[in-house]
Amino acid sequence: MFWLGIASTLLLVYASLVPLKYTPLPWPDTFDRWHSIQWLNLGVGNRADWIANALVVIPSAFLLSGAVDYGRRSRLLLLFAAPLILATLSAVVLGIELVQVWFPPRTVSQNDIFAGWVGAAVGIGAWALFGRPMAFALEYFVSLESIPSRVQWIVGALCLASVAYTLYPLDFVIGEVELNEKIATGRIRWSLSVRDLASLEGIKGALLSFGKLAPFGLWLGLSRRRSFPWLIVPILAIGLEAAQIPIYSKFATSSDAIASIAGGWVGWVVARYYPVWCNWLNRGWIWSVASALWSLALIGFFNLRYTSLLRDDVEILARWQEFFTAPLLRYYYTSEYSAISNLAGKLGMFGALGILIAMAGWIRVGSCSAKRFWIGLIWTTGLGAIIEVMQVYLPPLVSDASDVGIYSCGYAMGYVVTSIVMGRTKHGVR
């Protein structure tokens, strides 16, 4: 946890200085800019970005607090270390804002400083309240002997993650005016539109809503409840969709609610009739085919949003010259909220590929071998390179060589988590 906390802090510093356009200033001008840092009056449309500045500091504070407190009977050390952690991260946040005056076009404001300080305090408080129970839950997960028990634990964690995703980024509307502004932007729609459902964004929203409630259906199916959840799933779906109404960045639509209901019901059926279809999954070729199909789906998902095929040699050369850039540079040109969401989405989609490849190996030999991990990593790297190279010729898509590394990280996360959940059987000892 200590080294992860250090790594997340270094990543925070790096991401705050992107696009790395260092522009030195004379010290008198630097001091003038430092003294003139203002508090900006941000509207509801910028609230998500401001909150994101707090959220990105929370992991560092949480992990560093855990490094101090984990495994100790007394919390006395945490009590003494918490002010030091808070002061250190507060100094880092303040230092980032001061240094940003030399890295235009970064925006320097008191808002970001305050948000970072709040994030540091929340991270420490989150560990104090939830850290030990979370650590105990992970220890309990590792101690589980049966795979179904581990799967049920994972499903429960996914339910909590679904709730967190629903509330993220916590940019609640304040007052009727802001709520009307959200309605005017089309973020709240109760009517069904075939045109919206047929669009790529509509399909993406429906799939996300489907996946958001699927864990709840799986949980209900894995529990002892035998009756079909005709009412429970719709209530959960409508409740989660209604929870997004006061969150400005989120969409709340009737089509998403219907997709959520379908996801919950399908999840219940999948879990309840597990013995019926499970035997079909005990074939390695099925997982291999699923990996290939999902790879093709990833190419389509990332590249089908193009509007034209680039043919001009000058523009192609210019886009190739922009292909190799500093990591995360492209994410700067969007909002903080969009950057975090985009990054998490890419990690999750390639994490699913890691799960499929790991399962293909586990079914065959009873373990997720290191050899298969490296083969899958080579496959994922090649797949990511294909996606990004195609985007060079498909404007307005933006190609970025560093995304290949992000795809590979997502795959690695999915593979490793699967290897932990499934353990060793058949040819090995758990």
URGI-V367577 format. One record per residue. N is the residue number from 1. RES is the residue in one letter. SS is DSSP state (H for helix, E for strand, - for the rest). PHI is phi in whole degrees, -180 to 180 (* if undefined). Layout:
N_RES_SS_PHI ; N_RES_SS_PHI
//
This chain:
1_M_-_* ; 2_F_H_-63 ; 3_W_H_-70 ; 4_L_H_-66 ; 5_G_H_-64 ; 6_I_H_-64 ; 7_A_H_-62 ; 8_S_H_-66 ; 9_T_H_-69 ; 10_L_H_-64 ; 11_L_H_-64 ; 12_L_H_-61 ; 13_V_H_-64 ; 14_Y_H_-62 ; 15_A_H_-63 ; 16_S_H_-79 ; 17_L_H_-105 ; 18_V_-_-60 ; 19_P_-_-92 ; 20_L_-_60 ; 21_K_-_-96 ; 22_Y_-_-68 ; 23_T_-_-130 ; 24_P_-_-66 ; 25_L_-_-129 ; 26_P_-_-61 ; 27_W_H_-59 ; 28_P_H_-60 ; 29_D_H_-68 ; 30_T_H_-63 ; 31_F_H_-64 ; 32_D_H_-63 ; 33_R_H_-69 ; 34_W_H_-64 ; 35_H_H_-73 ; 36_S_-_-103 ; 37_I_-_-63 ; 38_Q_-_-107 ; 39_W_-_-93 ; 40_L_-_-89 ; 41_N_-_-87 ; 42_L_-_-87 ; 43_G_-_-82 ; 44_V_H_-64 ; 45_G_H_-68 ; 46_N_H_-101 ; 47_R_H_-66 ; 48_A_H_-63 ; 49_D_H_-67 ; 50_W_H_-66 ; 51_I_H_-67 ; 52_A_H_-61 ; 53_N_H_-65 ; 54_A_H_-81 ; 55_L_H_-64 ; 56_V_H_-73 ; 57_V_H_-91 ; 58_I_H_-57 ; 59_P_H_-57 ; 60_S_H_-62 ; 61_A_H_-65 ; 62_F_H_-64 ; 63_L_H_-69 ; 64_L_H_-67 ; 65_S_H_-65 ; 66_G_H_-65 ; 67_A_H_-62 ; 68_V_H_-82 ; 69_D_H_-99 ; 70_Y_-_-62 ; 71_G_-_80 ; 72_R_-_-104 ; 73_R_-_-72 ; 74_S_-_-97 ; 75_R_-_-99 ; 76_L_H_-64 ; 77_L_H_-64 ; 78_L_H_-64 ; 79_L_H_-60 ; 80_F_H_-81 ; 81_A_H_-82 ; 82_A_H_-56 ; 83_P_H_-61 ; 84_L_H_-68 ; 85_I_H_-63 ; 86_L_H_-62 ; 87_A_H_-65 ; 88_T_H_-65 ; 89_L_H_-69 ; 90_S_H_-64 ; 91_A_H_-66 ; 92_V_H_-63 ; 93_V_H_-62 ; 94_L_H_-63 ; 95_G_H_-61 ; 96_I_H_-60 ; 97_E_H_-65 ; 98_L_H_-68 ; 99_V_H_-70 ; 100_Q_H_-62 ; 101_V_H_-66 ; 102_W_H_-95 ; 103_F_-_-128 ; 104_P_-_-66 ; 105_P_-_-95 ; 106_R_-_-62 ; 107_T_-_-93 ; 108_V_-_-106 ; 109_S_-_-155 ; 110_Q_H_-68 ; 111_N_H_-59 ; 112_D_H_-66 ; 113_I_H_-63 ; 114_F_H_-63 ; 115_A_H_-62 ; 116_G_H_-63 ; 117_W_H_-65 ; 118_V_H_-63 ; 119_G_H_-60 ; 120_A_H_-64 ; 121_A_H_-66 ; 122_V_H_-65 ; 123_G_H_-62 ; 124_I_H_-66 ; 125_G_H_-64 ; 126_A_H_-64 ; 127_W_H_-67 ; 128_A_H_-60 ; 129_L_H_-90 ; 130_F_H_-119 ; 131_G_H_-61 ; 132_R_H_-64 ; 133_P_H_-60 ; 134_M_H_-66 ; 135_A_H_-63 ; 136_F_H_-63 ; 137_A_H_-64 ; 138_L_H_-67 ; 139_E_H_-64 ; 140_Y_H_-63 ; 141_F_H_-60 ; 142_V_H_-64 ; 143_S_H_-78 ; 144_L_-_-66 ; 145_E_-_-91 ; 146_S_-_-91 ; 147_I_H_-65 ; 148_P_H_-57 ; 149_S_H_-66 ; 150_R_H_-67 ; 151_V_H_-63 ; 152_Q_H_-64 ; 153_W_H_-63 ; 154_I_H_-62 ; 155_V_H_-62 ; 156_G_H_-62 ; 157_A_H_-64 ; 158_L_H_-67 ; 159_C_H_-62 ; 160_L_H_-64 ; 161_A_H_-64 ; 162_S_H_-64 ; 163_V_H_-64 ; 164_A_H_-62 ; 165_Y_H_-64 ; 166_T_H_-62 ; 167_L_H_-87 ; 168_Y_-_-66 ; 169_P_-_-102 ; 170_L_-_65 ; 171_D_-_-89 ; 172_F_E_-69 ; 173_V_-_-74 ; 174_I_-_-121 ; 175_G_-_98 ; 176_E_H_-69 ; 177_V_H_-63 ; 178_E_H_-68 ; 179_L_H_-64 ; 180_N_H_-65 ; 181_E_H_-65 ; 182_K_H_-66 ; 183_I_H_-63 ; 184_A_H_-65 ; 185_T_-_-82 ; 186_G_-_81 ; 187_R_-_-84 ; 188_I_E_-127 ; 189_R_E_-138 ; 190_W_-_-104 ; 191_S_-_-87 ; 192_L_-_-90 ; 193_S_-_-129 ; 194_V_H_-65 ; 195_R_H_-64 ; 196_D_H_-66 ; 197_L_H_-68 ; 198_A_H_-82 ; 199_S_-_-78 ; 200_L_H_-63 ; 201_E_H_-67 ; 202_G_H_-66 ; 203_I_H_-65 ; 204_K_H_-61 ; 205_G_H_-63 ; 206_A_H_-66 ; 207_L_H_-66 ; 208_L_H_-64 ; 209_S_H_-67 ; 210_F_H_-59 ; 211_G_H_-71 ; 212_K_H_-68 ; 213_L_H_-103 ; 214_A_H_-56 ; 215_P_H_-60 ; 216_F_H_-66 ; 217_G_H_-65 ; 218_L_H_-62 ; 219_W_H_-62 ; 220_L_H_-64 ; 221_G_H_-69 ; 222_L_H_-80 ; 223_S_-_-80 ; 224_R_-_-82 ; 225_R_-_-69 ; 226_R_-_-102 ; 227_S_-_-74 ; 228_F_-_-65 ; 229_P_-_-78 ; 230_W_-_-61 ; 231_L_-_-102 ; 232_I_H_-61 ; 233_V_H_-64 ; 234_P_H_-60 ; 235_I_H_-65 ; 236_L_H_-63 ; 237_A_H_-63 ; 238_I_H_-67 ; 239_G_H_-64 ; 240_L_H_-68 ; 241_E_H_-69 ; 242_A_H_-67 ; 243_A_H_-64 ; 244_Q_-_-86 ; 245_I_-_-61 ; 246_P_-_-83 ; 247_I_E_-99 ; 248_Y_-_-61 ; 249_S_-_-74 ; 250_K_-_-93 ; 251_F_-_-96 ; 252_A_E_-126 ; 253_T_E_-132 ; 254_S_H_-69 ; 255_S_H_-64 ; 256_D_H_-67 ; 257_A_H_-64 ; 258_I_H_-65 ; 259_A_H_-63 ; 260_S_H_-65 ; 261_I_H_-60 ; 262_A_H_-61 ; 263_G_H_-63 ; 264_G_H_-65 ; 265_W_H_-66 ; 266_V_H_-63 ; 267_G_H_-60 ; 268_W_H_-64 ; 269_V_H_-63 ; 270_V_H_-61 ; 271_A_H_-73 ; 272_R_H_-70 ; 273_Y_-_-101 ; 274_Y_H_-54 ; 275_P_H_-64 ; 276_V_H_-72 ; 277_W_H_-101 ; 278_C_H_-61 ; 279_N_H_-61 ; 280_W_H_-68 ; 281_L_H_-83 ; 282_N_-_-86 ; 283_R_-_-129 ; 284_G_H_-61 ; 285_W_H_-65 ; 286_I_H_-64 ; 287_W_H_-69 ; 288_S_H_-67 ; 289_V_H_-64 ; 290_A_H_-62 ; 291_S_H_-63 ; 292_A_H_-66 ; 293_L_H_-66 ; 294_W_H_-66 ; 295_S_H_-62 ; 296_L_H_-64 ; 297_A_H_-64 ; 298_L_H_-64 ; 299_I_H_-61 ; 300_G_H_-67 ; 301_F_H_-63 ; 302_F_H_-80 ; 303_N_H_-118 ; 304_L_-_-78 ; 305_R_-_-87 ; 306_Y_-_-72 ; 307_T_-_-112 ; 308_S_-_-158 ; 309_L_-_-104 ; 310_L_-_-74 ; 311_R_-_-126 ; 312_D_-_-74 ; 313_D_H_-64 ; 314_V_H_-66 ; 315_E_H_-67 ; 316_I_H_-62 ; 317_L_H_-62 ; 318_A_H_-64 ; 319_R_H_-70 ; 320_W_H_-68 ; 321_Q_H_-67 ; 322_E_-_-92 ; 323_F_-_-67 ; 324_F_-_-97 ; 325_T_-_-130 ; 326_A_-_-62 ; 327_P_-_-55 ; 328_L_-_71 ; 329_L_H_-61 ; 330_R_H_-63 ; 331_Y_H_-72 ; 332_Y_H_-65 ; 333_Y_-_-77 ; 334_T_-_-111 ; 335_S_-_-77 ; 336_E_H_-60 ; 337_Y_H_-63 ; 338_S_H_-66 ; 339_A_H_-63 ; 340_I_H_-66 ; 341_S_H_-64 ; 342_N_H_-63 ; 343_L_H_-64 ; 344_A_H_-63 ; 345_G_H_-64 ; 346_K_H_-66 ; 347_L_H_-62 ; 348_G_H_-67 ; 349_M_H_-68 ; 350_F_H_-83 ; 351_G_H_-63 ; 352_A_H_-62 ; 353_L_H_-64 ; 354_G_H_-62 ; 355_I_H_-64 ; 356_L_H_-64 ; 357_I_H_-67 ; 358_A_H_-64 ; 359_M_H_-67 ; 360_A_H_-61 ; 361_G_H_-76 ; 362_W_H_-65 ; 363_I_H_-63 ; 364_R_H_-76 ; 365_V_H_-120 ; 366_G_-_83 ; 367_S_-_-158 ; 368_C_-_-98 ; 369_S_-_-75 ; 370_A_H_-66 ; 371_K_H_-61 ; 372_R_H_-66 ; 373_F_H_-58 ; 374_W_H_-69 ; 375_I_H_-63 ; 376_G_H_-64 ; 377_L_H_-65 ; 378_I_H_-63 ; 379_W_H_-60 ; 380_T_H_-65 ; 381_T_H_-63 ; 382_G_H_-65 ; 383_L_H_-63 ; 384_G_H_-63 ; 385_A_H_-64 ; 386_I_H_-61 ; 387_I_H_-59 ; 388_E_H_-72 ; 389_V_H_-66 ; 390_M_H_-60 ; 391_Q_H_-67 ; 392_V_H_-59 ; 393_Y_-_-99 ; 394_L_-_-126 ; 395_P_-_-67 ; 396_P_-_-89 ; 397_L_-_-62 ; 398_V_-_-111 ; 399_S_-_-88 ; 400_D_-_-152 ; 401_A_-_-61 ; 402_S_H_-68 ; 403_D_H_-65 ; 404_V_H_-60 ; 405_G_H_-66 ; 406_I_H_-66 ; 407_Y_H_-59 ; 408_S_H_-66 ; 409_C_H_-64 ; 410_G_H_-62 ; 411_Y_H_-59 ; 412_A_H_-61 ; 413_M_H_-62 ; 414_G_H_-63 ; 415_Y_H_-67 ; 416_V_H_-66 ; 417_V_H_-61 ; 418_T_H_-63 ; 419_S_H_-64 ; 420_I_H_-71 ; 421_V_H_-67 ; 422_M_H_-82 ; 423_G_-_65 ; 424_R_-_-121 ; 425_T_-_-142 ; 426_K_-_58 ; 427_H_-_-103 ; 428_G_-_-145 ; 429_V_-_-114 ; 430_R_-_-62
//
